Amino acid sequence: MAHKLFSLVLMLVLALPVVIFAFAGDESKAPAPAEVMQKQIADAIKVYGEKNEVYRKDVLDLFEKKEKNARDKGDVKTFNLIKKEKDAFFENGKEPTLFFVTDQKRFLELAKLDLIKAYEKTIKDCLKMKLDVEVEVFSKELEEIRAGKINAEIKVEEKKAKPIFLEAPFSAVAAKTAKMELAKSLGKLMESKIDLDTGVKLEMVLIPAGKFMMGGPGKDHEVTLTKPYYMGKYEVTQEQWQAVMGNNPSRAKGAKLPVTNVSRDDSLDYIRKLNAKTIGGFRLPTGAEWEYACRAGTTTAYSFGDSITKGDANYATPSPKLVGSYKPNAFGIYDMHGNIHEWCEDWYANYPAGALTDPTGPATGGRRVLRGFAFGFPAARLVSSSRENLSPPERYKDTGFRLARTP
């Protein structure tokens, strides 16, 4: 039996954007825009599935009646022709030509139009939210729906996460494809935007699970991350800090500059308040998550190769630069090399020997890991594997952080 449409519409369900919005007060009073979008498309798919089942049953009844008539008359030629059309309809989705279009067929076409309208509205909503990648994906799928015949049985099923796994080295194309498939599988966005109620948004990038070599030459070891996660597209900015904390500790001021002069304790305080203000789940990345997101499939010293120039990152300069001033890596993440030191979750210690799975560092310690190195350091310190360490209360003009979140 043909399952092309089943796969296509199921992709629609799985690809349906689950946009994360901040909320205030009782969220049960009014559904979030994402929930409205999801329900609209889910309802349209459900209606189409129900109409499709009725239509197929209607066609089956007509085939059986025609087969009986041909059999009763002993008309073998007509009987074989009917059987051939019946098989073509149920196996390959080819519309029958031996009888008129039924009322159920017309109802099905109307349900298809409603499905297309629901898809179109989702695309418009994504355009309003400037979700360009999602618009591109949904538009392509809508073209396929319009171009092909909808003829397979559709059932609305629960979303089941498809395992998506990357093993370094991998290309930028492989990274983008994996992110797209993972987003569809989870029913989430490749890049989510979280509104902080002030017009300021946090942007997070979905990172698939994967395997890579962590650490520098002589210290490298195989690390497997079994779970996908979101990583901050940018370092936390001063306007994002201000929106949650109501102050700005940074010495060099600027809304789009990374927040600095932040200790690890300060970053945790921010995260606690951010989680209370929004849907929650934010945290610091582990050192392994940070390096995997930084390398983005590369095995070179930097995510863009074995050499670095002033056009690649902010280093050996007196101050930080606006986030997003340089090109992103293959995952679509900015400023992983240079600009500021970024606090991570792990206690600092030498790496243990052997392969590791979902490492989080030692259970205790005196100093925490920072990654990325900052604007005042030389190029050699900015390699993907470099680590710094400070005690949790320490803060400097070049210390800040980047958020992580589990989907």
C-alpha positions as CSV (number, residue, x, y, z in Angstrom):
1,M,0.0,0.0,0.0
2,A,1.3,3.4,-0.9
3,H,2.5,5.4,2.1
4,K,3.9,8.5,0.4
5,L,1.3,10.9,1.7
6,F,1.3,9.2,5.1
7,S,5.0,10.0,5.3
8,L,4.5,13.5,4.0
9,V,1.8,14.5,6.3
10,L,3.5,12.8,9.2
11,M,6.5,15.0,8.4
12,L,4.2,17.9,8.7
13,V,3.1,16.9,12.2
14,L,6.7,16.3,13.2
15,A,8.0,19.4,11.6
16,L,5.3,21.5,13.2
17,P,7.1,24.3,15.0
18,V,6.9,24.2,18.7
19,V,8.0,27.8,19.4
20,I,9.1,28.5,22.9
21,F,7.6,31.8,24.3
22,A,8.1,33.5,27.6
23,F,5.0,33.9,29.7
24,A,3.7,35.9,32.6
25,G,0.8,35.0,34.9
26,D,-1.5,32.0,34.4
27,E,-0.6,30.5,31.0
28,S,-3.8,28.5,31.0
29,K,-5.9,31.6,30.4
30,A,-4.8,31.9,26.7
31,P,-3.0,29.4,24.6
32,A,0.4,30.4,23.2
33,P,0.6,31.2,19.5
34,A,2.6,28.0,18.9
35,E,-0.2,25.9,20.5
36,V,-2.8,27.6,18.3
37,M,-0.7,26.8,15.2
38,Q,-0.2,23.2,16.3
39,K,-3.8,22.6,17.0
40,Q,-5.0,24.1,13.7
41,I,-2.8,21.9,11.6
42,A,-3.4,18.8,13.8
43,D,-7.1,19.3,13.5
44,A,-6.8,19.7,9.7
45,I,-4.8,16.5,9.4
46,K,-7.2,14.6,11.7
47,V,-10.2,15.7,9.6
48,Y,-8.4,14.8,6.4
49,G,-7.5,11.4,7.8
50,E,-11.1,10.7,8.8
51,K,-12.4,11.8,5.4
52,N,-9.8,9.7,3.6
53,E,-10.9,6.6,5.5
54,V,-14.5,7.2,4.6
55,Y,-13.6,7.8,1.0
56,R,-11.5,4.7,0.7
57,K,-14.3,2.6,2.2
58,D,-16.8,4.2,-0.2
59,V,-14.5,3.3,-3.2
60,L,-14.1,-0.2,-1.9
61,D,-17.8,-0.7,-1.7
62,L,-18.2,0.5,-5.3
63,F,-15.5,-1.8,-6.5
64,E,-17.1,-4.8,-4.7
65,K,-20.5,-4.0,-6.3
66,K,-18.9,-3.7,-9.8
67,E,-16.9,-6.9,-9.3
68,K,-20.1,-8.7,-8.2
69,N,-22.0,-7.5,-11.2
70,A,-19.2,-8.5,-13.6
71,R,-19.0,-11.9,-11.9
72,D,-22.7,-12.5,-12.0
73,K,-22.7,-11.7,-15.8
74,G,-19.7,-13.9,-16.4
75,D,-17.9,-10.9,-17.9
76,V,-14.3,-11.9,-17.2
77,K,-12.8,-9.0,-19.2
78,T,-14.6,-6.4,-17.1
79,F,-14.0,-8.3,-13.9
80,N,-10.2,-8.3,-14.5
81,L,-10.3,-4.6,-15.5
82,I,-12.1,-3.8,-12.3
83,K,-9.7,-5.8,-10.2
84,K,-6.7,-4.2,-11.9
85,E,-8.1,-0.7,-11.1
86,K,-8.9,-1.8,-7.6
87,D,-5.3,-3.0,-7.0
88,A,-3.9,0.2,-8.6
89,F,-6.0,2.4,-6.3
90,F,-5.2,0.6,-3.0
91,E,-1.6,-0.2,-3.8
92,N,-0.4,2.8,-5.8
93,G,-3.0,5.4,-5.1
94,K,-4.1,5.7,-8.7
95,E,-7.6,7.2,-8.9
96,P,-10.3,4.9,-10.5
97,T,-11.8,5.8,-13.8
98,L,-14.7,3.2,-14.0
99,F,-17.2,5.2,-12.0
100,F,-18.2,8.8,-11.1
101,V,-16.6,10.8,-8.3
102,T,-18.5,10.2,-5.1
103,D,-19.6,12.7,-2.6
104,Q,-17.0,11.4,-0.3
105,K,-14.4,12.3,-2.9
106,R,-15.6,15.9,-2.9
107,F,-15.5,16.0,0.9
108,L,-12.0,14.7,0.8
109,E,-10.9,17.5,-1.6
110,L,-12.4,20.1,0.7
111,A,-10.4,18.5,3.6
112,K,-7.3,18.7,1.5
113,L,-7.9,22.4,0.9
114,D,-8.3,23.0,4.6
115,L,-5.0,21.1,5.1
116,I,-3.3,23.4,2.6
117,K,-4.7,26.5,4.2
118,A,-3.5,25.4,7.6
119,Y,-0.1,24.8,6.1
120,E,-0.1,28.3,4.5
121,K,-1.1,30.0,7.8
122,T,1.8,28.3,9.6
123,I,4.2,29.6,6.9
124,K,2.8,33.1,7.4
125,D,3.2,32.9,11.1
126,C,6.8,31.7,10.7
127,L,7.4,34.6,8.4
128,K,6.1,37.0,11.0
129,M,8.5,35.5,13.5
130,K,11.4,35.6,10.9
131,L,11.9,31.9,11.0
132,D,13.5,31.7,7.6
133,V,14.7,28.1,7.8
134,E,11.3,26.8,8.8
135,V,9.6,28.8,6.1
136,E,11.9,27.2,3.5
137,V,11.2,23.7,4.8
138,F,7.4,24.1,5.1
139,S,7.2,25.8,1.7
140,K,8.9,22.9,0.0
141,E,6.7,20.4,1.7
142,L,3.6,22.4,0.7
143,E,4.7,22.3,-2.9
144,E,4.9,18.6,-2.7
145,I,1.4,18.3,-1.3
146,R,0.0,20.6,-4.0
147,A,1.8,18.7,-6.8
148,G,1.0,15.2,-5.7
149,K,-2.3,13.3,-5.2
150,I,-3.3,12.6,-1.6
151,N,-4.4,9.0,-1.7
152,A,-2.8,7.1,1.2
153,E,-4.5,6.3,4.5
154,I,-3.6,8.9,7.1
155,K,-3.7,8.4,10.8
156,V,-2.7,11.0,13.3
157,E,0.0,9.3,15.5
158,E,1.9,10.4,18.5
159,K,5.2,12.0,17.7
160,K,8.1,9.6,18.0
161,A,11.6,11.0,18.1
162,K,13.7,9.6,15.3
163,P,17.3,9.0,16.5
164,I,19.6,11.5,14.8
165,F,23.3,11.1,15.4
166,L,26.4,12.8,13.9
167,E,29.9,11.4,14.0
168,A,32.8,13.8,13.5
169,P,34.1,14.7,11.0
170,F,31.0,15.8,9.3
171,S,30.2,18.6,6.8
172,A,28.1,21.7,7.2
173,V,25.6,20.2,4.9
174,A,25.4,17.1,7.1
175,A,25.0,19.3,10.2
176,K,22.1,21.2,8.6
177,T,20.4,18.1,7.4
178,A,20.7,16.4,10.8
179,K,19.3,19.5,12.6
180,M,16.4,19.6,10.1
181,E,15.6,15.9,10.6
182,L,15.9,16.2,14.4
183,A,13.6,19.2,14.5
184,K,11.0,17.3,12.6
185,S,11.4,14.3,14.7
186,L,11.0,16.2,18.0
187,G,8.4,18.6,16.6
188,K,10.5,21.5,17.5
189,L,12.3,24.4,15.8
190,M,15.9,24.2,14.5
191,E,16.3,27.7,16.0
192,S,14.0,28.8,18.7
193,K,13.4,32.4,19.9
194,I,12.4,33.0,23.5
195,D,10.7,36.4,24.2
196,L,11.8,38.0,27.5
197,D,8.6,40.2,27.5
198,T,10.6,43.3,26.6
199,G,11.0,42.8,22.9
200,V,14.4,41.2,23.7
201,K,14.7,37.5,22.5
202,L,17.0,34.7,23.4
203,E,18.0,32.6,20.3
204,M,18.8,29.0,20.7
205,V,20.2,26.5,18.1
206,L,19.2,22.8,18.1
207,I,22.3,20.5,18.3
208,P,21.9,16.8,17.4
209,A,23.6,14.0,19.5
210,G,26.9,12.9,18.2
211,K,30.4,11.6,18.7
212,F,33.7,13.5,18.4
213,M,37.3,13.7,19.7
214,M,37.5,16.1,22.6
215,G,40.7,17.8,23.8
216,G,43.9,18.9,22.2
217,P,46.8,16.8,20.8
218,G,47.9,14.2,23.3
219,K,44.8,14.8,25.4
220,D,42.2,13.9,22.9
221,H,39.6,11.2,23.8
222,E,36.4,10.0,22.3
223,V,33.3,11.5,23.6
224,T,29.7,10.5,22.8
225,L,26.8,12.8,23.6
226,T,23.6,10.7,23.5
227,K,21.1,13.5,23.8
228,P,20.3,16.5,21.6
229,Y,20.3,19.9,23.2
230,Y,19.9,23.6,22.5
231,M,22.9,25.9,22.5
232,G,22.8,29.7,22.7
233,K,23.2,31.1,19.2
234,Y,25.2,34.0,20.8
235,E,26.8,34.7,24.1
236,V,24.3,36.2,26.5
237,T,24.1,39.9,25.7
238,Q,23.8,42.9,28.0
239,E,20.2,43.6,26.9
240,Q,19.3,40.0,27.7
241,W,20.9,40.3,31.1
242,Q,19.1,43.6,31.7
243,A,15.7,42.1,30.8
244,V,16.0,39.5,33.5
245,M,18.2,41.0,36.2
246,G,17.4,44.7,35.9
247,N,21.0,45.8,35.9
248,N,24.2,45.6,33.8
249,P,27.5,44.7,35.4
250,S,29.5,45.0,32.2
251,R,32.3,47.6,32.0
252,A,32.1,48.2,28.2
253,K,28.5,49.0,27.7
254,G,26.3,48.1,24.7
255,A,23.0,46.3,24.3
256,K,24.3,43.8,21.8
257,L,27.7,43.3,23.5
258,P,28.1,40.2,25.6
259,V,27.4,40.7,29.2
260,T,30.7,40.6,31.1
261,N,32.1,41.0,34.6
262,V,30.0,38.0,35.5
263,S,31.0,35.2,37.9
264,R,29.8,31.7,37.6
265,D,27.6,32.3,40.6
266,D,26.2,35.4,38.8
267,S,25.4,33.3,35.7
268,L,23.5,30.7,37.9
269,D,21.5,33.5,39.5
270,Y,20.5,34.8,36.0
271,I,19.5,31.2,35.0
272,R,17.4,30.8,38.1
273,K,15.5,34.0,37.4
274,L,15.3,33.2,33.6
275,N,13.7,29.8,34.3
276,A,11.2,31.4,36.7
277,K,10.3,34.0,34.0
278,T,10.1,31.6,31.0
279,I,9.2,28.1,30.1
280,G,12.4,27.0,32.0
281,G,15.0,24.4,31.5
282,F,18.0,26.7,30.8
283,R,21.4,25.8,32.2
284,L,25.1,26.2,31.5
285,P,26.5,23.8,28.9
286,T,28.9,21.0,30.0
287,G,32.4,21.3,28.7
288,A,31.8,18.5,26.3
289,E,28.6,20.1,24.9
290,W,30.5,23.3,24.5
291,E,33.4,21.8,22.5
292,Y,31.1,19.6,20.4
293,A,29.0,22.7,19.5
294,C,32.2,24.7,18.9
295,R,33.8,22.1,16.6
296,A,30.6,21.5,14.6
297,G,32.0,18.4,13.0
298,T,35.6,19.7,12.4
299,T,38.8,18.1,13.7
300,T,41.0,21.1,13.0
301,A,42.3,23.6,15.6
302,Y,39.5,26.0,15.0
303,S,36.0,25.4,13.6
304,F,37.0,27.0,10.3
305,G,40.5,25.4,9.9
306,D,43.9,25.2,11.4
307,S,44.7,28.9,11.1
308,I,42.9,32.0,12.2
309,T,42.8,35.7,11.1
310,K,41.3,38.9,12.5
311,G,38.5,38.3,10.1
312,D,37.5,35.1,11.9
313,A,37.2,36.1,15.6
314,N,37.9,38.8,18.1
315,Y,41.3,38.3,19.7
316,A,44.3,40.3,20.8
317,T,42.1,43.4,21.1
318,P,41.2,45.7,24.1
319,S,37.5,45.0,24.3
320,P,34.6,42.7,23.2
321,K,32.7,43.1,20.0
322,L,29.0,42.9,19.2
323,V,27.8,39.3,19.2
324,G,27.4,37.9,15.7
325,S,30.2,40.1,14.3
326,Y,31.8,37.1,12.6
327,K,30.7,34.1,10.5
328,P,28.9,31.3,12.3
329,N,30.1,27.7,12.4
330,A,28.4,24.8,10.7
331,F,25.9,24.5,13.5
332,G,24.9,28.2,13.0
333,I,26.5,29.3,16.3
334,Y,28.5,32.5,16.7
335,D,31.6,33.7,18.5
336,M,32.8,30.3,19.9
337,H,36.4,31.5,19.4
338,G,37.4,34.6,21.2
339,N,35.3,37.6,22.3
340,I,34.7,36.5,26.0
341,H,35.4,33.6,28.3
342,E,32.3,31.5,28.7
343,W,31.4,29.7,31.9
344,C,30.6,26.0,31.7
345,E,29.0,23.6,34.2
346,D,32.0,21.3,34.9
347,W,34.5,21.4,37.7
348,Y,38.0,21.7,36.3
349,A,40.3,18.6,36.3
350,N,42.5,16.6,34.0
351,Y,40.6,14.5,31.5
352,P,40.1,10.9,32.5
353,A,41.5,8.2,30.2
354,G,39.4,6.4,27.7
355,A,36.2,7.0,25.9
356,L,33.4,8.9,27.7
357,T,29.7,9.1,27.4
358,D,27.8,12.3,28.3
359,P,30.7,13.5,30.6
360,T,29.9,16.2,33.1
361,G,33.4,16.5,34.8
362,P,34.3,15.5,38.4
363,A,31.7,15.6,41.2
364,T,33.6,18.2,43.2
365,G,36.4,20.7,42.8
366,G,37.6,24.2,43.5
367,R,37.6,25.8,40.1
368,R,35.1,25.7,37.2
369,V,35.8,25.5,33.5
370,L,35.5,28.4,31.0
371,R,35.7,28.1,27.3
372,G,36.4,30.1,24.2
373,F,39.0,32.5,25.6
374,A,38.6,36.2,25.4
375,F,39.3,39.3,23.3
376,G,42.7,40.1,25.0
377,F,44.3,36.7,24.4
378,P,46.5,35.6,21.5
379,A,45.2,33.4,18.6
380,A,46.9,30.2,19.9
381,R,44.7,30.2,23.0
382,L,41.4,30.3,21.0
383,V,41.6,26.7,19.6
384,S,38.5,24.6,20.1
385,S,40.0,22.4,22.8
386,S,41.3,25.2,25.0
387,R,40.1,25.5,28.6
388,E,40.5,28.1,31.3
389,N,39.5,27.8,35.0
390,L,38.4,30.1,37.8
391,S,36.8,29.8,41.1
392,P,33.0,30.3,40.9
393,P,32.9,33.8,42.6
394,E,35.6,35.3,40.4
395,R,34.5,37.8,37.8
396,Y,36.5,39.8,35.3
397,K,35.9,42.3,32.4
398,D,36.1,39.3,29.9
399,T,34.0,36.7,31.7
400,G,30.5,35.9,30.6
401,F,28.5,32.9,29.5
402,R,26.3,31.1,26.9
403,L,23.1,29.2,27.6
404,A,22.2,25.6,27.0
405,R,18.8,23.9,27.2
406,T,17.5,20.4,26.9
407,P,14.7,20.1,24.4
